[in-house]
Structure formats: C-alpha cells, structure tokens
Amino acid sequence: MNRRTNPRGWFFFAGIMLMLLGSTSQLAAQQTNPQNPLPRVTVGVEESQGADDFVPTIQIVILLTILSLAPSIMIMMTSFTRIIIIFHFLRQSLSTQTVPPNQILAGLALFLTFFIMKPVLTEINDNALQPYIAKEISQKEALERAVVPLRAFMLKQTREKDLKLFVDLQDITGLEGPDDIPISTLIPAFIISELKTAFQIGFLLYLPMILLDLVVGSILLSMGMMMLPPAMISMPFKILLFVLVDGWHLMIESIVKGF
C-alpha cells in the first residue's frame, strides 16, 4: 500500500523554511546597511607600547584572581568555618535531617560572620581601602595595611600549639614575636584551631541530646517496643527541650561572645 502524504506536515515544513529565509534576508540587510552595524567580538593579545600599558593589565589579572578566591578567603580567614560546623552539629543532634535547610544555615552563618568581622572590616576600610581609593598610598601598602587587622583577629583565635606546629613544619627561625609569623603559616594554624573549637562545641551540643535518646530508648525497651526507632520518639522531645531553653538565643550569644 502506498502511504498518503500528510498535507499538514508539508505546510509546517514550508512555514519553517519561509521563516529561515526571512531571518537570513533580514540579517543580510543589516550587514549591508551602515546605519545598523552588527557588533563584532574579538579576543586577542596585542603588543604593548610600554610599561604603562602592561601594568594595568597585570592589576586587572590580580584583581580577578582575588575575586575568584574571595569565597575561600572569607571561609578560611573569618569566623564562618566555626559557625557553619556548629550549625551542622546542632541539626544532627536534633535529628531533624534537613531542617533548617542548608541555605538558611549558610545564610545565617554568613550574616553572623559579617556581624563578628565588622570591626575588622571597618579597620580595613578606614586604613587601607579608602586611602588607596584617594591615591594616598600605593597598592602594596594598602595590602600590607589590610592584612594587619586580619592577622590580629586570627592570632587571637589561634592556639599556640597549632601555631608552633606550622612554624616547626616550615622550619622558621629568628621570630621575635607573633607579628613576624608569615601569613601563609598563620592561616592553616587558624583553620585547625577553628575546627577543634567547633568540634568541642558540637560535642557539648550532642551531650543532652544523647542523654535524651538513651532515656527514650530505655523506656521503649522496657515496654517491649524494640522495633520502634528511638529517634522517631525522641526528636519531638529534643525540639521541645531546645525551644524551652531558647536554644537559638543561647547558642548565637555563645558563638558571638566566643570571638
């Protein structure tokens, strides 16, 4: 049997072809019309006329590099690491799985970080950024001034044992004081100190919740309800206990005062 041709398919195909031809003719008309020139995007490397043309390019590259590393800088050199780990331990201890969501915890940790780091950021803005914008100091001097308050903040939160570890690993000698420690040595020492502090606080958060789990598990076992998960029964009591003691208020107050 011969297949019959579907006329609607032919009409659809012809309409598409007419649209393509119309767009092609319009594009050609725009190219020939000098009043509506099409943009041209080019990427290339040209020879510089002197050092004055080369230095701004290097400055732009350095700025883009700093912007790309900004999330890592904020996470590793501020209070964000400790706060987000404490929030994770809190959610796990309450057995609420994904409540609060990660977006809420990360957002709260971010705003708390800005709140805690506000004096440091203000000092950086007053002593480094604004003089550099006003062309009162050079870029190198601005970076040196910006590191000073960050160094003071990290030194205050870093344990001497952790700092000594990285100083010994790099075999640095002749240090007269904490200000002589390189920033590349201070940052990893600060990070592991923050991790240790966050895990200590997380352990303290787990203690009352574990006791509650043990009590609920013992009651279920004595009642012969061994097949019922204790976490399912203890979770509402954990939330009730956390709300009754105003847990968010106490925890946020402890975190901020800890810095």
C-alpha positions as CSV (number, residue, x, y, z in Angstrom):
1,M,0.0,0.0,0.0
2,N,1.2,3.5,-0.8
3,R,1.4,5.8,2.1
4,R,-0.6,9.0,1.7
5,T,1.3,12.2,2.2
6,N,0.1,14.3,5.1
7,P,-0.6,17.9,3.8
8,R,-0.3,19.5,7.3
9,G,3.3,18.2,7.6
10,W,4.2,19.9,4.2
11,F,2.6,23.2,5.3
12,F,4.6,23.1,8.6
13,F,7.9,22.4,6.8
14,A,7.2,25.2,4.3
15,G,6.5,27.6,7.1
16,I,9.8,26.9,8.8
17,M,11.7,27.4,5.6
18,L,10.0,30.7,4.9
19,M,10.9,31.9,8.4
20,L,14.5,30.9,7.9
21,L,14.7,32.7,4.6
22,G,13.1,35.8,6.1
23,S,15.6,35.9,9.0
24,T,18.5,35.3,6.7
25,S,17.5,38.2,4.3
26,Q,16.9,40.5,7.3
27,L,20.4,39.7,8.6
28,A,22.0,40.3,5.2
29,A,20.1,43.7,5.0
30,Q,21.5,44.7,8.4
31,Q,25.0,43.8,7.3
32,T,24.8,45.9,4.2
33,N,23.0,48.8,6.0
34,P,25.7,51.0,7.6
35,Q,23.1,52.6,9.9
36,N,22.6,49.3,11.7
37,P,26.0,47.7,12.1
38,L,26.4,44.4,13.8
39,P,28.7,44.1,16.8
40,R,31.9,42.2,16.4
41,V,33.6,40.5,19.4
42,T,37.3,39.8,19.2
43,V,39.7,38.3,21.7
44,G,43.4,38.7,21.2
45,V,46.8,39.7,22.5
46,E,48.4,42.8,21.1
47,E,51.9,44.3,21.6
48,S,52.0,46.9,24.3
49,Q,53.6,50.3,23.6
50,G,55.3,50.5,27.0
51,A,55.2,49.6,30.7
52,D,52.3,51.9,31.3
53,D,50.1,49.7,29.1
54,F,51.3,46.5,30.7
55,V,50.9,47.3,34.4
56,P,47.1,47.9,34.3
57,T,46.7,44.6,32.7
58,I,48.6,42.9,35.5
59,Q,46.5,44.7,38.1
60,I,43.3,43.5,36.4
61,V,44.6,39.9,36.4
62,I,45.5,40.2,40.1
63,L,42.0,41.7,40.9
64,L,40.2,38.9,39.1
65,T,42.3,36.4,40.9
66,I,41.4,37.9,44.3
67,L,37.7,38.0,43.4
68,S,37.8,34.3,42.4
69,L,39.5,33.4,45.7
70,A,37.2,35.7,47.8
71,P,34.9,32.8,48.9
72,S,37.9,30.8,50.1
73,I,39.3,33.9,51.9
74,M,36.0,34.6,53.6
75,I,35.6,30.9,54.7
76,M,39.2,30.3,55.8
77,M,40.2,33.7,57.4
78,T,37.0,34.6,59.2
79,S,34.6,33.1,61.8
80,F,32.5,31.4,59.1
81,T,34.1,28.0,59.5
82,R,33.4,27.6,63.2
83,I,29.8,28.9,62.8
84,I,28.7,26.6,59.9
85,I,30.2,23.5,61.6
86,I,28.4,24.3,64.9
87,F,25.1,24.6,63.0
88,H,25.7,21.3,61.3
89,F,26.3,19.6,64.6
90,L,23.2,21.2,66.1
91,R,21.0,20.0,63.2
92,Q,22.4,16.4,63.5
93,S,21.9,16.4,67.3
94,L,18.3,17.4,66.9
95,S,17.8,14.6,64.3
96,T,15.8,17.0,62.1
97,Q,17.7,15.8,59.0
98,T,17.3,18.8,56.6
99,V,15.6,21.3,58.9
100,P,16.7,24.1,58.9
101,P,17.8,23.8,55.2
102,N,21.4,24.3,54.1
103,Q,20.5,27.6,52.5
104,I,19.2,29.0,55.8
105,L,22.1,27.8,57.9
106,A,24.6,29.1,55.4
107,G,22.8,32.5,55.2
108,L,22.7,32.8,59.0
109,A,26.3,31.9,59.2
110,L,27.2,34.4,56.6
111,F,25.4,37.3,58.3
112,L,26.8,36.3,61.7
113,T,30.3,36.4,60.1
114,F,29.7,39.9,58.8
115,F,28.5,40.9,62.3
116,I,31.5,39.4,64.1
117,M,34.0,40.7,61.5
118,K,32.5,44.2,61.3
119,P,35.3,45.8,63.4
120,V,38.0,44.2,61.3
121,L,36.3,45.2,58.0
122,T,35.8,48.7,59.3
123,E,39.5,49.0,60.1
124,I,40.5,47.6,56.7
125,N,38.2,50.1,55.0
126,D,39.5,53.1,57.0
127,N,43.2,52.3,57.0
128,A,43.6,50.6,53.6
129,L,40.8,50.8,51.2
130,Q,39.8,54.5,51.5
131,P,43.4,55.8,51.4
132,Y,44.1,53.7,48.4
133,I,41.0,55.0,46.6
134,A,42.1,58.5,47.4
135,K,45.5,57.7,45.9
136,E,47.2,58.5,49.2
137,I,49.0,55.1,49.4
138,S,50.2,52.5,46.9
139,Q,48.6,49.2,46.2
140,K,51.4,47.3,48.1
141,E,51.0,49.5,51.1
142,A,47.2,49.0,51.0
143,L,47.6,45.2,51.0
144,E,50.0,45.4,53.9
145,R,47.6,47.6,55.9
146,A,44.7,45.3,55.1
147,V,46.5,42.2,56.5
148,V,47.2,43.8,59.9
149,P,43.6,43.6,61.4
150,L,43.1,40.1,59.8
151,R,46.3,38.9,61.3
152,A,45.3,40.3,64.8
153,F,41.9,38.5,64.6
154,M,43.4,35.2,63.6
155,L,46.2,35.4,66.2
156,K,43.6,36.0,68.9
157,Q,41.7,32.8,67.9
158,T,44.7,30.6,67.1
159,R,46.1,28.2,69.7
160,E,49.8,28.5,70.4
161,K,50.2,24.7,69.9
162,D,48.8,24.8,66.4
163,L,50.8,27.9,65.5
164,K,54.0,26.2,66.7
165,L,53.2,23.1,64.6
166,F,53.3,25.0,61.3
167,V,56.2,27.1,62.4
168,D,58.2,23.9,63.0
169,L,57.0,22.3,59.8
170,Q,58.3,25.2,57.8
171,D,61.4,25.4,59.9
172,I,61.1,29.1,60.5
173,T,63.7,30.6,62.8
174,G,64.5,34.0,64.1
175,L,61.0,35.0,65.0
176,E,60.9,37.8,67.6
177,G,57.1,37.9,68.0
178,P,53.7,36.9,66.6
179,D,53.8,39.8,64.1
180,D,56.8,38.2,62.4
181,I,54.9,35.0,61.6
182,P,54.2,34.8,57.8
183,I,50.5,34.9,56.9
184,S,50.9,31.6,54.9
185,T,51.8,30.0,58.3
186,L,49.2,31.7,60.3
187,I,46.2,30.8,58.1
188,P,46.4,26.9,58.3
189,A,47.1,27.2,62.1
190,F,44.0,29.4,62.4
191,I,41.9,26.9,60.4
192,I,42.7,23.8,62.5
193,S,42.2,25.9,65.7
194,E,38.7,26.8,64.5
195,L,38.0,23.2,63.6
196,K,39.0,22.0,67.0
197,T,36.9,24.7,68.7
198,A,33.9,23.9,66.5
199,F,34.1,20.1,67.3
200,Q,34.3,20.8,71.0
201,I,31.2,22.9,70.9
202,G,29.5,20.3,68.8
203,F,30.3,17.6,71.4
204,L,28.7,19.8,74.1
205,L,25.6,20.2,71.9
206,Y,25.4,16.4,71.5
207,L,25.6,15.5,75.2
208,P,22.0,16.5,76.3
209,M,20.5,15.1,73.1
210,I,22.3,11.7,73.6
211,L,21.0,11.5,77.2
212,L,17.5,12.1,75.9
213,D,18.0,9.3,73.3
214,L,19.2,6.9,76.0
215,V,16.2,7.7,78.2
216,V,13.7,7.2,75.4
217,G,15.5,4.0,74.2
218,S,15.4,2.6,77.7
219,I,11.7,3.3,78.1
220,L,10.9,1.7,74.7
221,L,12.9,-1.3,75.6
222,S,11.2,-1.8,78.9
223,M,7.8,-1.5,77.1
224,G,8.8,-4.2,74.7
225,M,8.7,-1.8,71.7
226,M,12.0,-2.8,70.3
227,M,11.0,-2.4,66.6
228,L,10.2,1.3,67.1
229,P,13.1,3.6,66.3
230,P,14.0,5.7,69.4
231,A,15.0,8.7,67.2
232,M,11.4,9.0,66.0
233,I,10.1,9.3,69.5
234,S,13.0,11.4,70.9
235,M,13.0,14.0,68.1
236,P,9.9,15.9,69.3
237,F,11.2,16.0,72.8
238,K,14.6,17.3,71.6
239,I,12.8,20.1,69.7
240,L,10.7,20.9,72.7
241,L,13.7,21.0,75.0
242,F,15.6,23.2,72.6
243,V,12.7,25.6,72.3
244,L,12.1,25.8,76.1
245,V,15.6,26.7,76.9
246,D,15.6,29.3,74.0
247,G,18.4,27.4,72.3
248,W,19.0,29.7,69.3
249,H,19.4,32.7,71.6
250,L,21.9,30.9,73.9
251,M,23.8,29.4,71.0
252,I,24.2,32.6,69.0
253,E,25.1,34.5,72.1
254,S,27.8,32.0,73.0
255,I,29.2,32.0,69.4
256,V,29.5,35.8,69.2
257,K,31.0,36.2,72.6
258,G,33.4,33.4,71.8
259,F,35.1,35.7,69.3
